[in-house]
Amino acid sequence: MAGGVDLRTSKRLLWVGGAAYPQQNITRVYTFLLTPRRGEATVLFLKRVGIVLSVAFALVILNGITGFASDEDASRTITQLVWIGAVVSLVYCAGDLGAVLTAASHWVLAVETSGASTALVTSKDTQHLNELVGQVVNWIENPEIEFQVKVETLLINPRNYHFGDNVNMYGGSGNVGVAKS
């Protein structure tokens, strides 16, 4: 968690810290558990290990067959460089995996807009987040109501977390979610 910001409303704007969200653009307000993509990270790690080891073995075999270096010491040096590169790559991949596996889950309040913007705030108290959803919805229905609360923000890598709804579409191409007659 990164720190606190003010979540406040005015007549037609919802402010999250310094970001303003027009009331008419807010499409959904809800709470959910933001969880790391541990399964996907593990699969990606295994794929990367397979690729790195395959390339390393191929380069070592290619070095042995073609004899790029007629000198045995040069050939050994090339082989060592290949394996050093492979080990460095595997350490990087393990670091990527470790970052996702050790990432914590967070209860968040999400404010989605009709565009690509989404605001996420969090609190240690999930009941507080649920009450905030009610307050924001009440403000949407009654814009003259104003409130201000202190909430916490997150500093996360969105690549490492499941975020939003998963929609599976089968068939077609260029689907945009609009039916045309």
Summary of the structure (lengths in Angstrom):
residues: 181
radius of gyration: 25.1
end to end distance: 47.6
largest distance: 83.0
contacts: 447
relative contact order: 0.23
helix: 45%
strand: 25%
